[in-house]
């Protein structure tokens, strides 16, 4: 599925989801046509790929209650980029931990 400037593919096996993202800018650097507003996200993905050569970007953990998940991370000293759940893809609520406090891992909470 195309979402703004990203081509997004979801794979599900058992209880695990894998989301593959591909930056799909036009030859003149403009986002491709399509639903969604992911140009900012794709720029982050593009910067990551330019810096690291691609690979694993982040790990998402499904939670029943995103606010409780964020509170749990705060209690154990994990820094947060999001104070509350934000709208995400597929009608989810999402939030990110600060990788400077997770040993470099980008941790992404998802409530569906």
ABEGO torsion letter per residue (X at the ends): XBBEABBBBBBBBEABBBBBBBBBBBAAGBBBBEBEBAAAAAAAAAAAAAAAGEEBABBBBBBABAAAAAAAAAAAGBBBABABBBBBBGGBBBBBBBAAAAGGBBBBBBBX
